[in-house]
Amino acid sequence: MTQSYTETLKENFANMHTDMLLERKLKGGLTDEAQKILDMELAKRNIDDEELKKYEMDEGTQKFISE
């Protein structure tokens, strides 16, 4: 039996490291359904907007240091 698009997204996001999910969220360009599933996976991991902002600031600092 083949998985639906939604089931595949849920499984893929569930298997991704949290940093990868945060990076994907910041990058954008997801379908509405994918964004909703990504947000649900982050919520399961207790990642809120505050955590996302911290990650974004850390990533910006890392990019600045490496340039």
Stockholm file with secondary structure:
# STOCKHOLM 1.0

chainA/1-67         MTQSYTETLKENFANMHTDMLLERKLKGGLTDEAQKILDMELAKRNIDDEELKKYEMDEGTQKFISE
#=GR chainA/1-67 SS CCCCHHHHHHHHHHHSCHHHHHHHHHHCCCCHHHHHHHHHHHHHTTCCHHHHHHHHHHHHHHHHHHC
#=GC SS_cons        CCCCHHHHHHHHHHHSCHHHHHHHHHHCCCCHHHHHHHHHHHHHTTCCHHHHHHHHHHHHHHHHHHC
//
